[in-house]
Every structure is written in C-alpha cells, then in structure tokens.
C-alpha cells in the first residue's frame, strides 16, 4: 500500500527518525562510556580530574568505579524517558490527522479536543469508519499503560494493567516477544515497579510507526477528495513560495504531486477546483 506524504506525515517521519537516532546514540554512548572507563580501573581519582575538558563533568563528581556502576544501569533510565517520548510523537501525529478531518468537515474541533491518549484512536476509527489493526492497538495500549504507571504511579501497576499484560492475543504477544525479546509479564508484575529496556523502546517505535502508516492509508481512502486536493495545492504553495506566475505553478505541480501525492490519483477537475479555491 502507498503512503501519502502530506506535510504533517513528512514532519512526523522526520521527528520519529530524529528521536530514534538520538535515543539509540544515547544508549550506545552509555555503553561506550562504560567500556572506556574500564581503562581507568583501580584509579582513586574522580572523573573531573581525569576528564577535565568534558562539559558538565563536575556535576558527576564520582570515582570511575561508581560512574561505571551508574552507566551499567543507564539503559533502564534512558528507556524510561525515551518510551514516553516516542509515544508523545505519535500522539501529536494523531492530532494532526484530526486536523485534516476537521478541514474536511468530517470532525469538529470540540470532538478532537475531547480525545485523550486512550480514546484518540477510537475517535479516529469512528470518523473514518474502519478499525486500525487490533494487534497493534493492543500493543500500543499496553505500552501506553506501562508508561502511565512509570510516570504517574511510581511504576507500580494497577491490577487492570497486570490483567491486560496477560490478555494480549496470541499474535500480539508473539510480535511483542519478537521485538522485545521477552514476555511483557517480565516487566509487569503485581507489586513490583514497571521497568523499560531497549526492547520496549524498539516496540514503542515500531508499533507507533505501524499505526501511523495504517492511519495514513485510511485517510488516503476516507478523507474527502476535495480536502485532499486542497491539502496538495496548499502544500505546493508552501514548498514553492517563489513561484508567482500561474504558468510556472502549473508546470511544476505535476512533478510535486507525483513525489508526494501519487497514491491519490487526483484528477484534473479536482485539482482545477482546488486551484480556484486557492486563488491562483
């Protein structure tokens, strides 16, 4: 299936890739630092003495052995910060999808404002008249509730989260284990703090990417054609602000549409109507 690369989707993809690269760099960096500190094994000097040129090093006034111990646990802490970050990027994308539905007259601003992280996909499904993949949604809501436990409940899972962890479908569970390398019950147990690792971060990035792609497909097929034509013409104007004459615009428009909007197969009549509405 083909993606429509409307502006908000392009921005989402760039934000997701930048976040993924930065997070992976931090995880790898913590391991590199841990290994580097092995070269100072046995030293009694503190980090600021050994690495005086490193910015902010005086905030970590530790021996190398203590620093190594902290770095060994860095993955847990970095993942606890990165999973909410990955989910937040996706939640912002969902709101931009609502913006398209509002522009198309298929949703009101009040309906969009009333949605929360737990209800936003359901609202989208009702507006487009089709369900998102159930396995992906199960995985999303489980990792979302795990995030909520970490952020709002000191990590301690509610009984409903424990039940949800045991209630994944067989296919959703198999995909979860494939991505994370372990059963989610290893991370969610009654009375014990929920923890994240590199595996849960990979899962959060993968499942939100999958859902966002499916939302793109549904918007492609369910958003009103006139709305898509307006989005494409407006996008073209933003990307080519120096083109003033209509003949220049008409000459470059087909190539632009072929790059970003080919799956829509917008007709000449649809485009001409959008051009008139845009006031070319």
C-alpha positions in Angstrom: 0.0 0.0 0.0 1.2 3.5 -0.8 1.8 6.3 1.7 0.5 9.9 1.1 3.3 12.2 2.1 1.3 15.2 3.2 3.2 17.8 5.2 2.2 16.5 8.7 3.2 13.0 7.8 6.6 14.1 6.5 7.1 16.1 9.7 6.1 13.1 11.8 8.5 10.8 9.9 11.4 13.3 10.4 10.6 13.7 14.1 10.4 9.9 14.6 13.7 9.2 12.8 15.5 12.0 14.7 14.2 10.8 18.0 15.1 7.2 17.2 18.6 8.1 16.1 19.2 10.3 19.2 17.9 7.7 21.6 20.0 5.0 20.1 23.0 7.2 20.2 22.5 7.9 23.9 22.1 4.2 24.6 25.2 3.3 22.6 27.0 6.2 24.2 26.3 5.0 27.7 27.8 1.6 26.7 30.8 3.2 25.1 31.4 5.3 28.2 31.1 2.3 30.4 33.7 0.5 28.4 36.0 3.5 28.2 36.0 3.8 31.9 37.4 0.2 32.2 40.7 1.8 31.1 40.8 3.7 34.4 40.1 0.6 36.6 41.7 0.9 40.0 42.1 4.7 39.9 41.1 6.6 43.0 40.9 9.9 41.1 37.5 11.4 40.4 36.0 12.0 37.0 36.6 15.8 36.9 40.3 15.2 37.5 40.6 12.6 34.7 38.4 14.2 32.1 38.5 18.0 32.9 37.6 19.0 29.3 34.3 17.2 29.3 31.3 19.6 29.7 29.3 19.2 32.9 31.7 16.6 34.3 31.8 18.4 37.7 28.2 17.5 38.1 29.3 13.9 38.3 31.9 14.1 41.0 32.4 10.3 41.2 35.1 7.8 41.0 35.3 5.8 37.8 34.0 2.7 39.5 30.9 4.5 40.7 30.4 6.0 37.3 30.7 2.6 35.7 28.1 1.2 38.0 25.7 4.0 37.1 26.3 3.6 33.3 25.6 -0.1 33.6 22.0 0.9 34.7 21.7 3.7 32.2 19.6 1.7 29.7 16.7 1.3 32.2 16.6 5.1 32.9 17.1 6.2 29.3 14.4 3.8 28.1 12.0 5.1 30.9 12.5 8.6 29.4 12.5 7.5 25.7 9.4 5.4 25.6 7.1 8.3 26.7 9.0 10.5 24.1 8.2 8.0 21.3 4.6 7.8 22.3 4.3 11.6 22.5 5.5 12.0 19.0 2.8 9.6 17.8 0.1 11.2 19.9 1.0 14.5 18.3 0.7 13.0 14.8 -2.8 11.7 15.6 -3.8 15.3 16.5 -2.6 16.4 13.0 -4.8 13.7 11.5 -7.7 15.2 13.4 -6.8 18.5 11.8 -7.2 17.0 8.3 -10.6 15.5 9.3 -11.7 18.9 10.7 -10.6 20.7 7.5 -12.6 18.1 5.6 -15.7 18.7 7.7 -15.6 15.1 9.0 -14.8 16.1 12.6 -15.4 19.1 14.8 -12.7 20.8 16.9 -14.7 20.1 20.0 -14.6 16.3 19.2 -10.8 16.5 18.7 -10.3 18.4 21.9 -12.2 15.9 23.9 -9.9 13.0 23.0 -7.2 11.6 25.2 -4.4 9.2 24.6 -6.6 6.2 25.5 -9.5 7.4 23.2 -7.9 9.1 20.3 -7.6 6.1 18.0 -11.2 5.1 18.7 -12.3 8.6 17.7 -10.3 8.3 14.5 -11.8 4.9 13.7 -15.3 6.2 14.1 -14.7 9.1 11.8 -13.1 7.0 9.0 -15.5 4.1 9.5 -12.8 1.4 9.8 -10.7 -0.2 12.5 -7.0 0.0 13.0 -5.1 -3.3 13.3 -6.2 -4.9 16.6 -2.8 -6.4 17.5 -1.1 -3.1 17.0 -3.7 -1.4 19.1 -3.4 -3.9 21.9 0.4 -3.4 21.9 0.0 0.4 21.9 -2.4 0.5 24.8 -0.3 -1.9 26.8 2.9 0.1 26.4 0.9 3.3 27.0 -0.4 2.0 30.3 3.0 0.8 31.3 4.3 4.4 30.6 1.5 5.8 32.7 2.5 3.5 35.6 6.1 4.7 35.4 5.1 8.4 35.2 2.1 8.6 37.5 2.2 5.7 39.9 5.8 5.3 40.9 6.0 2.3 38.5 3.5 0.2 40.5 1.0 -1.4 38.1 -2.7 -1.3 38.7 -4.5 -4.7 38.7 -6.1 -3.8 35.4 -2.6 -3.4 33.8 -1.5 -6.7 35.2 -4.6 -8.3 33.6 -4.0 -6.5 30.3 -0.4 -7.8 30.2 -1.8 -11.4 30.4 -4.6 -10.6 28.0 -2.7 -10.0 24.7 -3.9 -12.0 21.8 -1.5 -14.8 20.7 -0.4 -12.9 17.6 0.1 -9.6 19.5 2.1 -11.4 22.2 4.3 -13.2 19.6 5.1 -9.9 17.9 5.8 -8.3 21.3 8.2 -11.1 22.3 9.9 -10.9 18.9 10.5 -7.2 19.2 11.4 -7.0 22.9 13.0 -10.4 23.4 10.8 -11.3 26.4 7.3 -11.7 27.7 5.6 -8.4 28.9 4.9 -10.1 32.2 8.6 -9.9 32.9 8.1 -6.2 33.1 4.7 -6.0 34.7 4.2 -7.9 37.9 1.9 -7.2 40.9 3.5 -5.0 43.5 6.8 -4.5 41.5 7.7 -1.4 39.6 7.3 -1.5 35.9 10.6 -1.1 34.1 11.6 -0.5 30.5 14.6 -1.7 28.5 15.9 -1.3 25.0 13.3 -3.8 23.9 10.3 -1.9 25.0 11.7 1.2 23.3 12.1 -0.7 20.0 8.5 -1.9 20.4 7.1 1.6 21.1 8.9 3.0 18.0 7.8 0.1 15.8 4.1 -0.1 16.9 3.6 3.7 16.6 5.1 3.7 13.1 2.8 0.8 12.1 -0.3 2.5 13.4 0.6 5.8 11.8 1.1 4.1 8.5 -2.4 2.5 8.8 -3.9 5.9 9.7 -2.3 7.3 6.6 -3.9 4.6 4.4 -7.3 5.2 6.0 -7.0 8.9 5.5 -6.0 8.3 1.9 -9.2 6.4 1.2 -11.6 8.1 3.6 -10.8 11.8 3.6 -12.9 13.8 1.2 -11.3 14.2 -2.2 -11.8 18.0 -2.2 -10.0 18.2 1.1 -7.0 16.2 -0.3 -6.9 18.4 -3.4 -6.8 21.5 -1.1 -4.0 20.0 1.0 -1.9 19.2 -2.0 -2.3 22.6 -3.6 -1.6 24.4 -0.3 1.4 22.2 0.3 2.7 23.0 -3.1 2.4 26.7 -2.4 4.3 26.4 0.9 7.1 24.4 -0.7 7.4 26.7 -3.8 6.8 30.2 -2.4 8.9 32.0 -5.1 6.6 30.8 -7.9 4.3 33.7 -8.7 3.0 33.1 -12.2 0.3 30.5 -12.7 2.1 29.0 -15.7 5.1 28.3 -13.6 3.0 26.7 -10.9 1.1 24.6 -13.4 4.3 23.4 -15.0 5.8 22.3 -11.6 2.7 21.0 -9.9 2.5 17.5 -11.6 6.1 16.6 -10.5 5.3 17.7 -7.0 2.1 15.6 -6.9 4.0 12.7 -8.3 6.5 12.9 -5.5 4.2 13.3 -2.5 0.6 12.6 -3.6 0.7 9.9 -6.3 -1.4 7.4 -4.4 -4.4 9.8 -4.5 -4.6 9.9 -8.3 -6.1 13.4 -8.1 -8.0 14.3 -11.3 -7.5 17.4 -13.4 -11.0 18.5 -12.4 -10.3 18.0 -8.7 -7.1 20.0 -9.0 -8.6 22.8 -11.0 -11.3 23.2 -8.4 -8.6 23.3 -5.6 -6.6 25.8 -7.6 -9.6 28.1 -7.9 -10.3 27.8 -4.2 -6.6 28.7 -3.5 -7.0 31.8 -5.7 -4.2 31.1 -8.1 
